């Protein structure tokens, strides 16, 4: 009876009772193709139509006898007459897709408005702590910690503790490389207790079912650390804009870590606490390691983007960082440039980044036109660097050098970080660009490369991957920010270029001139040997700790 009544009502309206799916292609063609393909899989039992700007006038007449049961659309920043037509014809049936190919049914709600405005799907239900109505998501702060015993302690060695936002192994990015090597060097004179956060799933059962996070390989670090304390990282679920503190600070606010630090100070008896990274400065301590001057990074971003959110991030970081530095007896920075940025009121010590010259040994270069870029996508300047090169520089080189290839090492979970920092589900594919995740040993990739790239458009601190290239005797083409603080000279030990045209010209010049490339690589290698051996830098680190301990 209901079926017949429904058919009769739709006949009165001049429509058939069958609901069809009309996919509106209102964005990039490849993304729209994938959207339409996914929608066919979601509702295979219904009849499907695909609307494009070209076929819409004819398709609109063809759709007249039908009613639209589902209207997938691709959201973009550009206005679209076809998208407006979808809103008008099926306002309650819109299945919106964003550039990451995340989907959401648009409803008259705040969550739908945020999705329509470009907020990622996993953040549209986040609300500030002061939100007066019920919240769908809440921050999670795990309790408890684990203690693992490592190298036996000696009564002849003083005890120090190091607090890190992650466990520094495997060596998947520059920060891990630095912490691992300086822990090893510091252990020559001190007994070390390492406090580190580890990733945790929101629900234990889900972790067990999906094996979402594997236990880090602890053995290499336990060889020289007396103790390792692991604390699950909190899951901060509030909008990034809603706090006077930078959100990165909230992401590491953990009562469990405070408890571990207090209890282990009594149990292990460490005499000094060194804090790695500014976002952990709230825990207090004796020395703070500024892996980069964070407000300098956000100053560069604000100058480039000139948006309200960029200036808000800069204000928060400058306010937090300048206050936090005053609470430490010494602040270790990566270069003299960073020390100058902090000013004379902050007691700084330069403890540079380095390279393991025993591990990264110079290798003869093979003929070819192979480019290499190593930059973990977990650090958003590396995503910006990849986009700068592939979108603006690579098109200037592709046709001139048909044999040229690019290899990119983007680190663990690189697609997850890519989607977090961009509006697309994955980098645009190119048959001559090889995009790899984490590589346990990058030395073979340096060996096959003819040029190493550092195309960062915003950056702070110093670049460990440039140092590795120097140790392997590979010439480097870099922006000024990519090699800042390393003391390299343009045309002698590095090729520096900031615009797409100049960057492409530098690559073209060096690829065409193997002898000049070799001279530049040898000069950079000699500079690395003189200034950036981890053993010499380790002595600077131990000297800093001795001075603070007195």
N, C-alpha and C positions, 0 to 999 in steps of 0.2 A: 504494500500500500504506500509506504514512504517513498519507494523508488518511483512509483507512478506519479505521485504528487510532485516529486522533484523534477521529473521529466516534463510535467505539465507547466510548472513554473518557468523553467528555462525556455520552453517553447514560446511562452508569452513574451519573454524577453528577447526572443530571436536568437537564442543560443542553444547549442547542443548540451546534453547533460555530461558529456565526457570532458574532463579537465585535462588540459594539455600543459606541457612545459615549454616555455619560451625562454631561451637563454640569450640575454642581451650582451653582445660583444662590445663592451664600452671601454676597452683598455688595450694593452699590448696584445697583438695577435696571438703570440705563442702562449701567453697566460690564459687568454680567452679560450684557446683550443683545449688546454688542459682543464679549464673550468668546465667546459661543455662535456668533455669526456668523463669527468668525475660525476657530473650531474646525471648523465645517462646511466652510470652504475648505481647511483642512489635510488633512482625511480625508473627501473627498466621496463615496468609494465605500462607506462604512459607514452603517449605520442610526443615526440620532441620536435621543436623548431629552433633554429638558430638565427637570431636577428643581427644584422650588421648594418652600418650606415648605408652601404650600397644597396642592400636588398629590402630595406625597411619599407619603402613606399608600396612595393608589390606584396610583401609579406603581410603588411597590415590589412590589406583587402582580403587576403587569403585566410587570415585569422578571424574574420568577422563572425563566422558561425560558431566559433569555439569560445569557451570561457578559459581563462588562464588560471591554472591551479598552482603554478609555481613559476616565479620569474627571477632566475639568477641574474645578477648584474655584477660587473667588475667596477669597484670603486677606484677612482683616481682623483688627483687634485684638479685636473682640467675639467671644465664644464662639458657636458655632453647632452645634445638634444635627444639622443636615443635613450640615455639613462632617464631623462625627464619623462619620456614617453612610457617607460616601464613604471615609474612612480605613479603616473596618471592612470594607466590601464589596470594595474594590479597593486594598489597601495598596501594591501594587507598580505601579499604573497611574495614579498621581496626576500630573496635569499642572497645576501650581499657577500661578495668575496673581496679580499684585499690583495695587495701585491704579493703577500706571502702565501696566497691560496688558502688562507683561513676563511671560514664561512660562519655567518651569523644571520638568523632570521630577524629582520628589522621590525621592531615593535615601538610603540610610543613609550620609551623608557630611557633612562639615563645611560644604561649600558649600550643600547643601540645607537644613541647619539654619539657616544664616545667611539664606537666602532666606525660609524660613518665619518667621524672626524679623523680617523687614521690611527687610533690607539690599538695596539696589538690585542688579539683575542684574550690572551691570558692575563690582561691587565684591565679589562673593561669593568670588572666587578670589584676592583679594589676601591676602598673608601678610607678616608683619614681616620685616625684613632678617635677624633672627636665627633664622628658621624652619628647623629642622634637616632637613626633608624637601624633596624637589624641589618647585619652585614653577612654577605655570602662567604667571604673569605677573611681569615684572620692570620696574623703572624704566628709562627710556631718557633718556640725557643726550646730546643732539646736540653735535657738534663743529664748530668753525669759526665764522666770522662774516663779514658783508658790510659794506663801507664804501662809502658814497655821498657824493659831493661836492655841496655846495650853494652858498650865497652865498660869494663870494671873501672871504678874510680881509683885515683891515687892520692895519698895524703900530701904529695908534693905539688899537686895541681890545684889552683883555686877554681871555684865553681861559678859558672855564669849561666844565665838562661837567655834563650832567644825566643821571641814570640813572632809567629809568621801567620799570614792569612791563609796559607795552604801548605801542604806537605811538599817539600822541595825535591821530589823525585816521582816520576821520571823527569828528565831535563827537557820539558816540552816548551819552555819559553824562557826569555832572558832573565826574568826575576828568579826562576827556579835555578838557573845556571849559577847566578851570583850567590844566592843563599847557600846552595850545596857546596860550592868551592870554598867560600869563606868559612863555613862551618868546619870543613875538613882542615883548612889552614889554622883556624883558631884552636882546634883540638890538639894541635902540637904542644900547646902550653896550658890549656884549660880543660877542665871537665865540663861538658856542655849538656844542659837539659833543654830540649826543643819542645816548645808548645806550638801546636799547629791545628788549624781548623781543617776538617774534612767535609766533603759534600755529603748530604743526607737527604733521603727521600722523605716526603711528607708522611707517608704511611709505610710502616714496616712490611706489611703484606705485599704492597705493590712493589717494593724493592725486591722482595724475594721472588715474586712471579716474573718480573722483567729483567732482573739482574742489572738494574739501571746504573749502579755505580760499583766498580770493582774495588777491592781493598788495595790501597797503594802498596808498592813494593817497598817494604820497610828495611830490608836487610842492608842495602848500600849505606843508608844513613846511620843505622845502628852500629856499623863498624867503627864509627868515630864519635858518636854521641853516647853519653852515659845513660841518658833516659830520653824517651819520647813520650809526650803526653798529647793524646788526640781528643779533640772535642768536635762534635757535630756542629756544623755551621747553622745558625738560625735561618729561618725562611721568612724574610721580611716581605709582607704583603700589604703595602700601603702605596698610594700614588707617590711618584718621585718628587712632586712639587710641594708636598704638604708639610714639610718640616723645615725649621730653620737650620738644621744640621744637614750636611750632604747625605743622600740616601746610602752611600757606601759605608758611612759610619754606622747607620742603623743595621746594615746587613751583617755586621760583626759584633753587635752588642749581645753578649752572652753571659748570663749569671753563672753558667757552668764553667766558663773560662776564668772568671774572677775567682770562683771557688778553687779551681785547680791551681791558679797562681798562688793563692794564699796558703793552701794546704801543702803544696810542694815546696814553697819557701821554707816551711818548717821541717818538712821531711827530708828534702834534698839539701837544703841549706845554701842555695845559690846566693851570691853576694852582689850580683849585678844583673839587671834585666835590660836586654837590648830589644827594641821594638822595630820590626820591619814594616814599613809603609805607614803613611800618615793616617789612614783610616782607622788604625789600631791605637792611635795616640791617647785615646781616652783611658786606656788601661794603665797609663803612667809607666814610669821606668827611669832608667839612668841615661841610656843613649837611644836616639831615634834615627833610623836609617831612612832618608828621603830618596827613594829610588827614582823619583822625579819630583820637581817642585810643582805640586799639583795645580796650584793657582796659576802658574805660568802656562800649563797646558790649557786650562780653561780660558785664560786670557786670549790665547791664539784662536780658540774655537769661537769665542764671542766676537773677535774682530772679523773672522771669516763669515759667520752665520748672521750676526746682528739680529738675533731674535730675542724675545723676552725670556724664553726658557734658558738660552745660553747665558744671558746676563745674570739671571737668577742663580744659575749654577756657579758662575764666577764669584758672585757676591758671597754665596754660602761657603765656598771653598776658601776664599781669601780670609774671611772672618774666622773660620774654624782653624785653618792651618796656622795663621799668624799667632793665634792664642795658644794653640797646642804646643808650638815650638818652645814657648817660654817655660814649659814644665819639665824640660830635659836638661841635664847637665852638659851633654854634648850632642850635636846633630851631625851625622855622617852624610855627606853629599857626594854626587858622582863626579863633579868637575868644579873648577874654579868659577865657571860661569854660574853654576847653581849656587855657590857660596856667595857670589856678588848679588844674586837675586834676593837672597835672604837678608842681606845687610849685616853690618858690623854688630848689631845688638844680639845676634844669635851666635853662640859659640860653636862654630862649624869645624869639621875636619874633613878633608877630601880623601875619600877612600874609593878609588875609581873602580869601574867595571874592568874585568880582565878576560884573559883567554888561557886555556890550558895548552901551552906550547908543546907539551909532550904528546898530547892526544891529537891536536890539530897541527899536523906537520905539513910543510910545503910539498906540493906534488906538481910534477910537470903538467902543463896544460896541453890538452888534445885539440887538434884543429876542429873548428866548428863555429856555430852561431847560437850557442845555448845560453840563455839568460836564467838567472836564479833569484827568486825572492823568498826569503824566509821571514815570516811574521805571524805569530799566533793571533787568530781572529778573536780570542778572548779579550784582547787589548784593542779597543775600537780604533785607535789611530792606524793600526795595521789594516783594518777593513777600509778605512778612508784611503790609505796608500794603494791598496789593490785596485780600488775603483778609479783613483787618479790615473794609475798606469794603464789599466785595461780599457778605460773609456776615453782617455784623452791622449795618451802617448802611443799605445799599441796601434791604433789606426794610422798613425804617421809612419810606422815601420813595416806593417804587414806586407804591403805590396812591393816595397823597395827591397825587402829581404825575404824572399819566399821560402828559404830554408831555415829561417830563424824560429826558435822555439822558446817557450817560457815554462819553467817549473816553479810552482808555488807550494810551499809547505805552510799550511794554515793551522796546524795544531789540532789537538783533541776537540771533538764536538764542534768542528768549525762551522757546520751548517746551522747549528743551534745559535751560535753567536752571530753569524751572518744575518739570520732572521731577526735577531734582537736589535741589530744596529741599522738594518736597511728595510726597505719596503718590498723586497723581492724574496721568493722562497729559496733561491740559490743563485750563484753567479751565472751570468750568461755563458753558455758553453762555447768553446772555440777549439777546433781539433788540434791547434798548435799550442794550446795552453793546458798544461798538466797540473791539475789541482789535487794535492795530496793532503791527508790529515796529519796525524802525528808520525814523525819518523824517529825511531829510537837512535839511529846513527845517521847524522846528516853529512858525514865526511864524504861518502861516495857521491853525493849530490854536488858538493863543492868541487870534487875532482872532475866531474863531467861538465861543469859550467865554464864558460869563457868570460862571462861578466856577472857580477853580483849586484843586485839593485837594492837601494834603500829609498823608495819614492814617498816617504812620509810627508804629508802636507801639514800635519800638526804633530808635535812630539815634544817630550821633555826627558831629562835624564840623558843617558848615553846608550848607544845601540850595541848590544853584545854580538849580534849577528854580523855587524860590520867588522868587529874585532876578529871573529872566526874567519871571515873571508881574508882579512889581512894576514892571519897566521897561515892560511892555506895558499898564500901568494896568488890571490885572484883580485883583479882590478875591480874597483867599486864605482858605480855611478849613483850619486846620492843627491837628495835635496840638502839644503843647509841644515834643516832640522834633523835629517837622518844621520848626519855625522857630527852633530854639534858636540863640543866638549872633548873631542878626541885629538885635537891639535893637528889635523890633516890639512894639507895645502892643495888647493885646486890646481890641476894640471901636473902636479908632482906626485902626490900620494893618493889622490882621489879626483874624480871628475864631479864638480858640483853644478847643479842646474835646478832651477825652481819652476820654470814654466814648462808646459808640455813640449813646446817646440825645442827649447834648449835641452831638455832631457833626452828627447829623441835624437837630437844632433850629437849629443855626447855619446850615446850608444852607437850611432852610425860611425862616428869618428874612430872609436876604439875597436869596434868589430872589424873595420877595414884596415886597421894598423896594428898587427900583432906585436910588433917590436915596441911600439909606444905603450901598448897594454902591459907588456912584460916589464918594462922599466917602471911603470907606475905601481905594479904589483910588488916588485922588489923593494921599492922605496917604502911602501906601506908595511911590508913585512919587517923591515929593519926598525921602523917606528914602533911596531907592536912588541918586538923583542926588547927594545930599550925601555918601554913604558908600561906594558900591560900584561906582564907575566903574573899569574895568580900567586906565585910564591912570594914575589916582591910585594904585591898588594896585600897578601895575607900578613906580612910583617907589619904593614901600616895598620891593619885591623887589630893585631895583637898589641901594638903600641898604644892605640887608642884605648883599649880596655885596661891596659896597665895604668895609663894616666888617670882614668876615671876611678879605678879602684884605689889608687894612691899607694 
